Amino acid sequence: MSGFSVCMVTAPSMLEARDLGRSLLKERLVACVNLVPAVSSMYWWEGQIEEAEEVLMILKTRAHLLDGLIGRIRELHSYSVPEVLSWPLGPGNPEYLDWLASEATGPGIS
């Protein structure tokens, strides 16, 4: 295990995704946010099948920051139950992982 994680989060609009991503970057909870527009989502919600156009956010962070990251997303997100799923990252480009480690330092650390 590399000590890094990638998270998937959906947002209802590009505006909210950008605002959320910028906040997470400023707080140093993530090193990088990729925004994938126009994701068509289908899901069960309150007993019925829903369909929505969403923005997929792909976040890169350090594994030890996940609890704080998830908590912050829950505070800032407009959904009552935001999707936040994470996977541990395996080996990767050492220079990229060094960069990720230097940028995702957590709140209050620069």
C-alpha positions as CSV (number, residue, x, y, z in Angstrom):
1,M,0.0,0.0,0.0
2,S,1.3,3.4,-1.0
3,G,-0.3,5.6,1.7
4,F,-2.4,7.4,-0.9
5,S,-6.1,7.1,-1.9
6,V,-8.3,8.2,-4.7
7,C,-11.9,9.3,-3.9
8,M,-15.0,9.5,-6.1
9,V,-17.6,12.1,-5.3
10,T,-20.6,13.2,-7.4
11,A,-22.0,16.8,-7.3
12,P,-25.2,18.1,-8.8
13,S,-23.5,20.9,-10.8
14,M,-20.2,22.1,-12.1
15,L,-20.5,25.2,-9.9
16,E,-20.9,23.1,-6.8
17,A,-18.1,20.7,-7.8
18,R,-15.7,23.6,-8.5
19,D,-16.6,25.3,-5.2
20,L,-16.2,22.0,-3.3
21,G,-12.9,21.1,-5.1
22,R,-11.4,24.6,-4.4
23,S,-12.3,24.4,-0.7
24,L,-10.7,20.9,-0.4
25,L,-7.6,22.2,-2.2
26,K,-7.3,25.3,0.0
27,E,-7.6,23.2,3.1
28,R,-4.9,20.9,1.7
29,L,-7.1,17.8,2.1
30,V,-6.4,16.9,-1.5
31,A,-3.6,17.5,-3.9
32,C,-5.7,17.3,-7.1
33,V,-9.3,17.4,-8.2
34,N,-10.5,16.2,-11.6
35,L,-14.0,17.2,-12.7
36,V,-15.8,15.0,-15.3
37,P,-18.9,16.8,-16.5
38,A,-22.2,15.4,-17.7
39,V,-22.2,12.0,-15.9
40,S,-25.6,10.4,-16.2
41,S,-26.5,8.8,-12.9
42,M,-29.3,6.3,-12.2
43,Y,-29.9,5.3,-8.5
44,W,-32.4,4.2,-5.9
45,W,-33.5,7.1,-3.7
46,E,-36.4,7.0,-1.2
47,G,-38.0,4.0,-2.7
48,Q,-37.8,4.9,-6.4
49,I,-35.4,5.0,-9.3
50,E,-34.0,8.5,-9.9
51,E,-32.0,9.8,-12.9
52,A,-29.8,12.9,-12.7
53,E,-27.0,14.7,-14.6
54,E,-24.1,15.1,-12.2
55,V,-20.4,16.0,-12.2
56,L,-18.0,13.3,-11.2
57,M,-15.1,14.5,-8.9
58,I,-12.0,12.4,-8.7
59,L,-9.9,13.4,-5.7
60,K,-6.3,12.4,-4.9
61,T,-5.1,12.5,-1.3
62,R,-3.1,10.8,1.4
63,A,-4.8,7.9,3.2
64,H,-4.4,9.4,6.6
65,L,-6.5,12.4,5.5
66,L,-9.5,10.4,4.5
67,D,-11.6,10.8,7.7
68,G,-11.2,14.6,7.6
69,L,-11.8,14.7,3.9
70,I,-15.0,12.7,4.2
71,G,-16.2,14.8,7.1
72,R,-15.5,18.1,5.2
73,I,-17.4,16.8,2.1
74,R,-20.3,15.9,4.3
75,E,-20.3,19.5,5.8
76,L,-20.0,21.3,2.5
77,H,-22.0,19.2,0.0
78,S,-25.6,20.0,-0.8
79,Y,-26.7,16.4,-0.8
80,S,-28.0,15.0,2.4
81,V,-26.1,11.8,1.7
82,P,-23.2,12.7,-0.6
83,E,-21.4,9.9,-2.4
84,V,-17.8,9.5,-1.2
85,L,-16.0,6.3,-2.1
86,S,-12.3,5.7,-1.8
87,W,-9.7,3.2,-3.0
88,P,-6.1,2.8,-1.9
89,L,-3.6,3.7,-4.6
90,G,-1.0,1.1,-5.6
91,P,2.4,1.9,-7.0
92,G,2.7,4.9,-9.3
93,N,5.1,7.4,-10.8
94,P,7.4,8.2,-7.8
95,E,7.7,11.8,-8.7
96,Y,3.9,12.2,-8.9
97,L,3.4,10.5,-5.5
98,D,6.1,12.7,-4.0
99,W,4.2,15.7,-5.4
100,L,0.9,14.4,-4.0
101,A,2.5,13.9,-0.5
102,S,3.9,17.5,-0.6
103,E,0.6,19.1,-1.5
104,A,-2.0,17.0,0.5
105,T,-0.7,18.0,3.9
106,G,-3.9,18.5,5.8
107,P,-5.5,21.7,7.3
108,G,-3.2,24.1,8.9
109,I,0.0,22.7,7.4
110,S,1.6,24.1,4.3
